[in-house]
Amino acid sequence: MTAGRLTVFASSSRYGEQPYSASATCRLDTASNFTPTLLRCAGQLVERLWSEGVEFARAGVLLSHLGDEDAN
């Protein structure tokens, strides 16, 4: 199975003084299941979402535009 898009999301507690929530998506030129490719994309997105001083309560990675590896 391959993924064509990777989304990273992160948020602080919604009950804090300044709630923070963000997400970013990377579209892969070629759908992939190659771990280093997915990690590189996720790492770049995390750098964009990072906010100094925020105490993150939740974060995750979503893979979408899934396809059959044999279809490539």
PDB file with one MODEL, atoms N, CA, C and O in Angstrom:
MODEL        1
ATOM      1  N   MET A   1       0.844  -1.175   0.000  1.00  0.00           N
ATOM      2  CA  MET A   1       0.000   0.000   0.000  1.00  0.00           C
ATOM      3  C   MET A   1       0.889   1.238   0.000  1.00  0.00           C
ATOM      4  O   MET A   1       1.899   1.290   0.702  1.00  0.00           O
ATOM      5  N   THR A   2       0.505   2.227  -0.791  1.00  0.00           N
ATOM      6  CA  THR A   2       1.268   3.474  -0.876  1.00  0.00           C
ATOM      7  C   THR A   2       0.386   4.652  -0.481  1.00  0.00           C
ATOM      8  O   THR A   2      -0.842   4.561  -0.506  1.00  0.00           O
ATOM      9  N   ALA A   3       1.028   5.755  -0.116  1.00  0.00           N
ATOM     10  CA  ALA A   3       0.316   6.986   0.250  1.00  0.00           C
ATOM     11  C   ALA A   3       0.736   8.104  -0.696  1.00  0.00           C
ATOM     12  O   ALA A   3       1.913   8.245  -1.025  1.00  0.00           O
ATOM     13  N   GLY A   4      -0.221   8.881  -1.120  1.00  0.00           N
ATOM     14  CA  GLY A   4       0.045  10.016  -1.997  1.00  0.00           C
ATOM     15  C   GLY A   4       0.117  11.326  -1.254  1.00  0.00           C
ATOM     16  O   GLY A   4       0.657  12.307  -1.767  1.00  0.00           O
ATOM     17  N   ARG A   5      -0.426  11.353  -0.042  1.00  0.00           N
ATOM     18  CA  ARG A   5      -0.386  12.560   0.790  1.00  0.00           C
ATOM     19  C   ARG A   5      -0.137  12.188   2.233  1.00  0.00           C
ATOM     20  O   ARG A   5      -0.541  11.122   2.697  1.00  0.00           O
ATOM     21  N   LEU A   6       0.535  13.086   2.938  1.00  0.00           N
ATOM     22  CA  LEU A   6       0.848  12.901   4.348  1.00  0.00           C
ATOM     23  C   LEU A   6       0.477  14.192   5.070  1.00  0.00           C
ATOM     24  O   LEU A   6       0.889  15.278   4.660  1.00  0.00           O
ATOM     25  N   THR A   7      -0.293  14.076   6.131  1.00  0.00           N
ATOM     26  CA  THR A   7      -0.715  15.228   6.921  1.00  0.00           C
ATOM     27  C   THR A   7      -0.211  15.072   8.347  1.00  0.00           C
ATOM     28  O   THR A   7      -0.298  13.992   8.932  1.00  0.00           O
ATOM     29  N   VAL A   8       0.315  16.158   8.900  1.00  0.00           N
ATOM     30  CA  VAL A   8       0.749  16.205  10.294  1.00  0.00           C
ATOM     31  C   VAL A   8      -0.144  17.210  11.005  1.00  0.00           C
ATOM     32  O   VAL A   8      -0.405  18.292  10.478  1.00  0.00           O
ATOM     33  N   PHE A   9      -0.619  16.858  12.208  1.00  0.00           N
ATOM     34  CA  PHE A   9      -1.412  17.796  12.996  1.00  0.00           C
ATOM     35  C   PHE A   9      -0.871  17.838  14.416  1.00  0.00           C
ATOM     36  O   PHE A   9      -0.283  16.873  14.904  1.00  0.00           O
ATOM     37  N   ALA A  10      -1.080  18.972  15.067  1.00  0.00           N
ATOM     38  CA  ALA A  10      -0.637  19.138  16.456  1.00  0.00           C
ATOM     39  C   ALA A  10      -1.516  20.176  17.130  1.00  0.00           C
ATOM     40  O   ALA A  10      -1.962  21.134  16.500  1.00  0.00           O
ATOM     41  N   SER A  11      -1.759  19.975  18.418  1.00  0.00           N
ATOM     42  CA  SER A  11      -2.548  20.953  19.161  1.00  0.00           C
ATOM     43  C   SER A  11      -2.186  20.909  20.636  1.00  0.00           C
ATOM     44  O   SER A  11      -1.711  19.904  21.165  1.00  0.00           O
ATOM     45  N   SER A  12      -2.430  22.035  21.270  1.00  0.00           N
ATOM     46  CA  SER A  12      -2.271  22.115  22.720  1.00  0.00           C
ATOM     47  C   SER A  12      -3.631  21.809  23.346  1.00  0.00           C
ATOM     48  O   SER A  12      -4.599  21.532  22.639  1.00  0.00           O
ATOM     49  N   SER A  13      -3.693  21.859  24.642  1.00  0.00           N
ATOM     50  CA  SER A  13      -4.977  21.663  25.325  1.00  0.00           C
ATOM     51  C   SER A  13      -5.931  22.789  24.943  1.00  0.00           C
ATOM     52  O   SER A  13      -5.545  23.957  24.917  1.00  0.00           O
ATOM     53  N   ARG A  14      -7.147  22.441  24.655  1.00  0.00           N
ATOM     54  CA  ARG A  14      -8.134  23.476  24.317  1.00  0.00           C
ATOM     55  C   ARG A  14      -8.555  24.288  25.533  1.00  0.00           C
ATOM     56  O   ARG A  14      -9.232  25.307  25.396  1.00  0.00           O
ATOM     57  N   TYR A  15      -8.160  23.844  26.716  1.00  0.00           N
ATOM     58  CA  TYR A  15      -8.537  24.537  27.942  1.00  0.00           C
ATOM     59  C   TYR A  15      -7.456  25.497  28.433  1.00  0.00           C
ATOM     60  O   TYR A  15      -7.635  26.153  29.459  1.00  0.00           O
ATOM     61  N   GLY A  16      -6.353  25.587  27.724  1.00  0.00           N
ATOM     62  CA  GLY A  16      -5.264  26.468  28.120  1.00  0.00           C
ATOM     63  C   GLY A  16      -5.584  27.930  27.830  1.00  0.00           C
ATOM     64  O   GLY A  16      -6.622  28.259  27.256  1.00  0.00           O
ATOM     65  N   GLU A  17      -4.660  28.798  28.245  1.00  0.00           N
ATOM     66  CA  GLU A  17      -4.849  30.238  28.040  1.00  0.00           C
ATOM     67  C   GLU A  17      -4.842  30.607  26.560  1.00  0.00           C
ATOM     68  O   GLU A  17      -5.627  31.447  26.121  1.00  0.00           O
ATOM     69  N   GLN A  18      -3.963  29.985  25.800  1.00  0.00           N
ATOM     70  CA  GLN A  18      -3.884  30.268  24.374  1.00  0.00           C
ATOM     71  C   GLN A  18      -3.881  28.943  23.598  1.00  0.00           C
ATOM     72  O   GLN A  18      -2.815  28.433  23.252  1.00  0.00           O
ATOM     73  N   PRO A  19      -5.053  28.390  23.327  1.00  0.00           N
ATOM     74  CA  PRO A  19      -5.107  27.127  22.593  1.00  0.00           C
ATOM     75  C   PRO A  19      -4.434  27.263  21.223  1.00  0.00           C
ATOM     76  O   PRO A  19      -4.559  28.292  20.558  1.00  0.00           O
ATOM     77  N   TYR A  20      -3.726  26.222  20.817  1.00  0.00           N
ATOM     78  CA  TYR A  20      -3.014  26.207  19.546  1.00  0.00           C
ATOM     79  C   TYR A  20      -3.396  24.938  18.799  1.00  0.00           C
ATOM     80  O   TYR A  20      -3.436  23.855  19.381  1.00  0.00           O
ATOM     81  N   SER A  21      -3.674  25.075  17.523  1.00  0.00           N
ATOM     82  CA  SER A  21      -3.993  23.921  16.694  1.00  0.00           C
ATOM     83  C   SER A  21      -3.547  24.228  15.275  1.00  0.00           C
ATOM     84  O   SER A  21      -3.819  25.309  14.751  1.00  0.00           O
ATOM     85  N   ALA A  22      -2.865  23.279  14.657  1.00  0.00           N
ATOM     86  CA  ALA A  22      -2.403  23.484  13.289  1.00  0.00           C
ATOM     87  C   ALA A  22      -2.239  22.143  12.595  1.00  0.00           C
ATOM     88  O   ALA A  22      -2.070  21.103  13.232  1.00  0.00           O
ATOM     89  N   SER A  23      -2.294  22.198  11.270  1.00  0.00           N
ATOM     90  CA  SER A  23      -2.016  21.015  10.471  1.00  0.00           C
ATOM     91  C   SER A  23      -1.381  21.461   9.161  1.00  0.00           C
ATOM     92  O   SER A  23      -1.543  22.604   8.734  1.00  0.00           O
ATOM     93  N   ALA A  24      -0.666  20.556   8.540  1.00  0.00           N
ATOM     94  CA  ALA A  24      -0.042  20.827   7.246  1.00  0.00           C
ATOM     95  C   ALA A  24      -0.006  19.514   6.465  1.00  0.00           C
ATOM     96  O   ALA A  24       0.107  18.431   7.040  1.00  0.00           O
ATOM     97  N   THR A  25      -0.105  19.638   5.149  1.00  0.00           N
ATOM     98  CA  THR A  25      -0.146  18.463   4.291  1.00  0.00           C
ATOM     99  C   THR A  25       0.933  18.553   3.222  1.00  0.00           C
ATOM    100  O   THR A  25       1.210  19.621   2.677  1.00  0.00           O
ATOM    101  N   CYS A  26       1.527  17.414   2.941  1.00  0.00           N
ATOM    102  CA  CYS A  26       2.551  17.277   1.899  1.00  0.00           C
ATOM    103  C   CYS A  26       2.006  16.343   0.827  1.00  0.00           C
ATOM    104  O   CYS A  26       1.585  15.226   1.127  1.00  0.00           O
ATOM    105  N   ARG A  27       2.014  16.795  -0.414  1.00  0.00           N
ATOM    106  CA  ARG A  27       1.625  15.929  -1.521  1.00  0.00           C
ATOM    107  C   ARG A  27       2.894  15.320  -2.108  1.00  0.00           C
ATOM    108  O   ARG A  27       3.796  16.042  -2.533  1.00  0.00           O
ATOM    109  N   LEU A  28       2.958  14.016  -2.129  1.00  0.00           N
ATOM    110  CA  LEU A  28       4.125  13.324  -2.664  1.00  0.00           C
ATOM    111  C   LEU A  28       4.032  13.293  -4.186  1.00  0.00           C
ATOM    112  O   LEU A  28       2.968  13.018  -4.741  1.00  0.00           O
ATOM    113  N   ASP A  29       5.142  13.574  -4.859  1.00  0.00           N
ATOM    114  CA  ASP A  29       5.157  13.551  -6.326  1.00  0.00           C
ATOM    115  C   ASP A  29       4.768  12.171  -6.856  1.00  0.00           C
ATOM    116  O   ASP A  29       4.037  12.047  -7.838  1.00  0.00           O
ATOM    117  N   THR A  30       5.271  11.148  -6.185  1.00  0.00           N
ATOM    118  CA  THR A  30       4.946   9.765  -6.518  1.00  0.00           C
ATOM    119  C   THR A  30       4.506   9.076  -5.241  1.00  0.00           C
ATOM    120  O   THR A  30       5.214   9.124  -4.235  1.00  0.00           O
ATOM    121  N   ALA A  31       3.351   8.437  -5.269  1.00  0.00           N
ATOM    122  CA  ALA A  31       2.873   7.726  -4.077  1.00  0.00           C
ATOM    123  C   ALA A  31       3.959   6.776  -3.587  1.00  0.00           C
ATOM    124  O   ALA A  31       4.646   6.136  -4.383  1.00  0.00           O
ATOM    125  N   SER A  32       4.105   6.694  -2.253  1.00  0.00           N
ATOM    126  CA  SER A  32       5.229   5.938  -1.695  1.00  0.00           C
ATOM    127  C   SER A  32       4.845   5.213  -0.416  1.00  0.00           C
ATOM    128  O   SER A  32       3.909   5.596   0.287  1.00  0.00           O
ATOM    129  N   ASN A  33       5.588   4.164  -0.138  1.00  0.00           N
ATOM    130  CA  ASN A  33       5.530   3.504   1.161  1.00  0.00           C
ATOM    131  C   ASN A  33       6.944   3.391   1.731  1.00  0.00           C
ATOM    132  O   ASN A  33       7.175   2.643   2.682  1.00  0.00           O
ATOM    133  N   PHE A  34       7.891   4.137   1.148  1.00  0.00           N
ATOM    134  CA  PHE A  34       9.293   4.117   1.544  1.00  0.00           C
ATOM    135  C   PHE A  34       9.458   4.985   2.783  1.00  0.00           C
ATOM    136  O   PHE A  34       9.293   6.204   2.728  1.00  0.00           O
ATOM    137  N   THR A  35       9.786   4.343   3.905  1.00  0.00           N
ATOM    138  CA  THR A  35       9.830   5.024   5.198  1.00  0.00           C
ATOM    139  C   THR A  35      10.678   6.297   5.190  1.00  0.00           C
ATOM    140  O   THR A  35      10.208   7.318   5.691  1.00  0.00           O
ATOM    141  N   PRO A  36      11.898   6.296   4.652  1.00  0.00           N
ATOM    142  CA  PRO A  36      12.681   7.540   4.658  1.00  0.00           C
ATOM    143  C   PRO A  36      11.993   8.699   3.926  1.00  0.00           C
ATOM    144  O   PRO A  36      12.115   9.849   4.348  1.00  0.00           O
ATOM    145  N   THR A  37      11.291   8.416   2.862  1.00  0.00           N
ATOM    146  CA  THR A  37      10.557   9.465   2.138  1.00  0.00           C
ATOM    147  C   THR A  37       9.443  10.033   3.014  1.00  0.00           C
ATOM    148  O   THR A  37       9.276  11.250   3.098  1.00  0.00           O
ATOM    149  N   LEU A  38       8.689   9.159   3.660  1.00  0.00           N
ATOM    150  CA  LEU A  38       7.586   9.607   4.511  1.00  0.00           C
ATOM    151  C   LEU A  38       8.112  10.366   5.723  1.00  0.00           C
ATOM    152  O   LEU A  38       7.516  11.366   6.124  1.00  0.00           O
ATOM    153  N   LEU A  39       9.213   9.914   6.315  1.00  0.00           N
ATOM    154  CA  LEU A  39       9.798  10.601   7.470  1.00  0.00           C
ATOM    155  C   LEU A  39      10.332  11.980   7.097  1.00  0.00           C
ATOM    156  O   LEU A  39      10.182  12.930   7.866  1.00  0.00           O
ATOM    157  N   ARG A  40      10.949  12.098   5.934  1.00  0.00           N
ATOM    158  CA  ARG A  40      11.467  13.397   5.490  1.00  0.00           C
ATOM    159  C   ARG A  40      10.316  14.393   5.327  1.00  0.00           C
ATOM    160  O   ARG A  40      10.413  15.540   5.762  1.00  0.00           O
ATOM    161  N   CYS A  41       9.247  13.951   4.708  1.00  0.00           N
ATOM    162  CA  CYS A  41       8.070  14.807   4.521  1.00  0.00           C
ATOM    163  C   CYS A  41       7.478  15.200   5.880  1.00  0.00           C
ATOM    164  O   CYS A  41       7.183  16.373   6.108  1.00  0.00           O
ATOM    165  N   ALA A  42       7.303  14.232   6.776  1.00  0.00           N
ATOM    166  CA  ALA A  42       6.737  14.508   8.096  1.00  0.00           C
ATOM    167  C   ALA A  42       7.624  15.470   8.876  1.00  0.00           C
ATOM    168  O   ALA A  42       7.118  16.381   9.533  1.00  0.00           O
ATOM    169  N   GLY A  43       8.932  15.281   8.814  1.00  0.00           N
ATOM    170  CA  GLY A  43       9.861  16.159   9.526  1.00  0.00           C
ATOM    171  C   GLY A  43       9.773  17.601   9.057  1.00  0.00           C
ATOM    172  O   GLY A  43       9.809  18.523   9.871  1.00  0.00           O
ATOM    173  N   GLN A  44       9.658  17.800   7.757  1.00  0.00           N
ATOM    174  CA  GLN A  44       9.520  19.160   7.213  1.00  0.00           C
ATOM    175  C   GLN A  44       8.224  19.808   7.692  1.00  0.00           C
ATOM    176  O   GLN A  44       8.198  20.999   8.005  1.00  0.00           O
ATOM    177  N   LEU A  45       7.161  19.029   7.747  1.00  0.00           N
ATOM    178  CA  LEU A  45       5.877  19.577   8.199  1.00  0.00           C
ATOM    179  C   LEU A  45       5.914  19.913   9.685  1.00  0.00           C
ATOM    180  O   LEU A  45       5.365  20.934  10.098  1.00  0.00           O
ATOM    181  N   VAL A  46       6.551  19.072  10.489  1.00  0.00           N
ATOM    182  CA  VAL A  46       6.667  19.338  11.930  1.00  0.00           C
ATOM    183  C   VAL A  46       7.409  20.648  12.150  1.00  0.00           C
ATOM    184  O   VAL A  46       7.019  21.442  13.006  1.00  0.00           O
ATOM    185  N   GLU A  47       8.469  20.884  11.394  1.00  0.00           N
ATOM    186  CA  GLU A  47       9.210  22.140  11.530  1.00  0.00           C
ATOM    187  C   GLU A  47       8.324  23.345  11.238  1.00  0.00           C
ATOM    188  O   GLU A  47       8.455  24.381  11.890  1.00  0.00           O
ATOM    189  N   ARG A  48       7.427  23.220  10.267  1.00  0.00           N
ATOM    190  CA  ARG A  48       6.511  24.322   9.943  1.00  0.00           C
ATOM    191  C   ARG A  48       5.492  24.554  11.059  1.00  0.00           C
ATOM    192  O   ARG A  48       5.103  25.693  11.319  1.00  0.00           O
ATOM    193  N   LEU A  49       5.057  23.471  11.721  1.00  0.00           N
ATOM    194  CA  LEU A  49       4.010  23.582  12.740  1.00  0.00           C
ATOM    195  C   LEU A  49       4.545  23.945  14.119  1.00  0.00           C
ATOM    196  O   LEU A  49       3.801  24.436  14.968  1.00  0.00           O
ATOM    197  N   TRP A  50       5.831  23.704  14.343  1.00  0.00           N
ATOM    198  CA  TRP A  50       6.405  23.900  15.672  1.00  0.00           C
ATOM    199  C   TRP A  50       6.247  25.342  16.123  1.00  0.00           C
ATOM    200  O   TRP A  50       6.472  26.269  15.344  1.00  0.00           O
ATOM    201  N   SER A  51       5.865  25.530  17.365  1.00  0.00           N
ATOM    202  CA  SER A  51       5.745  26.857  17.960  1.00  0.00           C
ATOM    203  C   SER A  51       6.393  26.808  19.338  1.00  0.00           C
ATOM    204  O   SER A  51       5.930  26.091  20.226  1.00  0.00           O
ATOM    205  N   GLU A  52       7.460  27.569  19.509  1.00  0.00           N
ATOM    206  CA  GLU A  52       8.211  27.577  20.765  1.00  0.00           C
ATOM    207  C   GLU A  52       7.296  27.947  21.928  1.00  0.00           C
ATOM    208  O   GLU A  52       6.520  28.899  21.841  1.00  0.00           O
ATOM    209  N   GLY A  53       7.393  27.192  23.007  1.00  0.00           N
ATOM    210  CA  GLY A  53       6.622  27.479  24.213  1.00  0.00           C
ATOM    211  C   GLY A  53       5.270  26.794  24.285  1.00  0.00           C
ATOM    212  O   GLY A  53       4.635  26.796  25.339  1.00  0.00           O
ATOM    213  N   VAL A  54       4.822  26.212  23.194  1.00  0.00           N
ATOM    214  CA  VAL A  54       3.530  25.524  23.197  1.00  0.00           C
ATOM    215  C   VAL A  54       3.703  24.148  23.832  1.00  0.00           C
ATOM    216  O   VAL A  54       4.613  23.402  23.472  1.00  0.00           O
ATOM    217  N   GLU A  55       2.840  23.822  24.765  1.00  0.00           N
ATOM    218  CA  GLU A  55       2.821  22.484  25.365  1.00  0.00           C
ATOM    219  C   GLU A  55       1.808  21.652  24.585  1.00  0.00           C
ATOM    220  O   GLU A  55       0.599  21.760  24.790  1.00  0.00           O
ATOM    221  N   PHE A  56       2.327  20.830  23.698  1.00  0.00           N
ATOM    222  CA  PHE A  56       1.450  20.043  22.833  1.00  0.00           C
ATOM    223  C   PHE A  56       0.783  18.920  23.625  1.00  0.00           C
ATOM    224  O   PHE A  56       1.424  18.229  24.417  1.00  0.00           O
ATOM    225  N   ALA A  57      -0.505  18.756  23.394  1.00  0.00           N
ATOM    226  CA  ALA A  57      -1.273  17.715  24.071  1.00  0.00           C
ATOM    227  C   ALA A  57      -1.620  16.574  23.109  1.00  0.00           C
ATOM    228  O   ALA A  57      -1.890  15.452  23.536  1.00  0.00           O
ATOM    229  N   ARG A  58      -1.611  16.873  21.819  1.00  0.00           N
ATOM    230  CA  ARG A  58      -2.015  15.871  20.836  1.00  0.00           C
ATOM    231  C   ARG A  58      -1.284  16.157  19.522  1.00  0.00           C
ATOM    232  O   ARG A  58      -1.123  17.308  19.116  1.00  0.00           O
ATOM    233  N   ALA A  59      -0.858  15.100  18.888  1.00  0.00           N
ATOM    234  CA  ALA A  59      -0.219  15.224  17.576  1.00  0.00           C
ATOM    235  C   ALA A  59      -0.376  13.907  16.835  1.00  0.00           C
ATOM    236  O   ALA A  59      -0.564  12.855  17.445  1.00  0.00           O
ATOM    237  N   GLY A  60      -0.298  13.979  15.530  1.00  0.00           N
ATOM    238  CA  GLY A  60      -0.425  12.750  14.774  1.00  0.00           C
ATOM    239  C   GLY A  60      -0.070  12.926  13.314  1.00  0.00           C
ATOM    240  O   GLY A  60       0.158  14.035  12.831  1.00  0.00           O
ATOM    241  N   VAL A  61      -0.030  11.808  12.630  1.00  0.00           N
ATOM    242  CA  VAL A  61       0.271  11.761  11.201  1.00  0.00           C
ATOM    243  C   VAL A  61      -0.829  10.955  10.521  1.00  0.00           C
ATOM    244  O   VAL A  61      -1.202   9.877  10.983  1.00  0.00           O
ATOM    245  N   LEU A  62      -1.337  11.487   9.432  1.00  0.00           N
ATOM    246  CA  LEU A  62      -2.355  10.798   8.638  1.00  0.00           C
ATOM    247  C   LEU A  62      -1.808  10.551   7.241  1.00  0.00           C
ATOM    248  O   LEU A  62      -1.200  11.436   6.639  1.00  0.00           O
ATOM    249  N   LEU A  63      -2.023   9.361   6.736  1.00  0.00           N
ATOM    250  CA  LEU A  63      -1.675   9.044   5.360  1.00  0.00           C
ATOM    251  C   LEU A  63      -2.966   8.951   4.563  1.00  0.00           C
ATOM    252  O   LEU A  63      -3.929   8.324   5.004  1.00  0.00           O
ATOM    253  N   SER A  64      -2.988   9.572   3.390  1.00  0.00           N
ATOM    254  CA  SER A  64      -4.202   9.547   2.568  1.00  0.00           C
ATOM    255  C   SER A  64      -3.833   9.348   1.101  1.00  0.00           C
ATOM    256  O   SER A  64      -2.660   9.204   0.756  1.00  0.00           O
ATOM    257  N   HIS A  65      -4.841   9.341   0.256  1.00  0.00           N
ATOM    258  CA  HIS A  65      -4.685   9.021  -1.146  1.00  0.00           C
ATOM    259  C   HIS A  65      -3.935   7.697  -1.267  1.00  0.00           C
ATOM    260  O   HIS A  65      -2.923   7.574  -1.957  1.00  0.00           O
ATOM    261  N   LEU A  66      -4.489   6.712  -0.556  1.00  0.00           N
ATOM    262  CA  LEU A  66      -3.866   5.390  -0.496  1.00  0.00           C
ATOM    263  C   LEU A  66      -4.112   4.620  -1.792  1.00  0.00           C
ATOM    264  O   LEU A  66      -5.164   4.732  -2.422  1.00  0.00           O
ATOM    265  N   GLY A  67      -3.114   3.843  -2.159  1.00  0.00           N
ATOM    266  CA  GLY A  67      -3.246   3.059  -3.390  1.00  0.00           C
ATOM    267  C   GLY A  67      -2.524   1.729  -3.260  1.00  0.00           C
ATOM    268  O   GLY A  67      -1.764   1.481  -2.324  1.00  0.00           O
ATOM    269  N   ASP A  68      -2.795   0.909  -4.224  1.00  0.00           N
ATOM    270  CA  ASP A  68      -2.170  -0.398  -4.282  1.00  0.00           C
ATOM    271  C   ASP A  68      -0.752  -0.258  -4.813  1.00  0.00           C
ATOM    272  O   ASP A  68      -0.537   0.410  -5.824  1.00  0.00           O
ATOM    273  N   GLU A  69       0.199  -0.863  -4.162  1.00  0.00           N
ATOM    274  CA  GLU A  69       1.594  -0.758  -4.583  1.00  0.00           C
ATOM    275  C   GLU A  69       1.779  -1.279  -6.000  1.00  0.00           C
ATOM    276  O   GLU A  69       2.612  -0.757  -6.740  1.00  0.00           O
ATOM    277  N   ASP A  70       1.034  -2.276  -6.385  1.00  0.00           N
ATOM    278  CA  ASP A  70       1.150  -2.867  -7.718  1.00  0.00           C
ATOM    279  C   ASP A  70       0.611  -1.950  -8.812  1.00  0.00           C
ATOM    280  O   ASP A  70       0.896  -2.159  -9.991  1.00  0.00           O
ATOM    281  N   ALA A  71      -0.173  -0.925  -8.427  1.00  0.00           N
ATOM    282  CA  ALA A  71      -0.763  -0.023  -9.410  1.00  0.00           C
ATOM    283  C   ALA A  71       0.246   1.006  -9.926  1.00  0.00           C
ATOM    284  O   ALA A  71      -0.008   1.668 -10.932  1.00  0.00           O
ATOM    285  N   ASN A  72       1.398   1.146  -9.237  1.00  0.00           N
ATOM    286  CA  ASN A  72       2.397   2.145  -9.649  1.00  0.00           C
ATOM    287  C   ASN A  72       3.237   1.681 -10.769  1.00  0.00           C
ATOM    288  O   ASN A  72       4.119   2.411 -11.223  1.00  0.00           O
TER     289      ASN A  72
ENDMDL
END
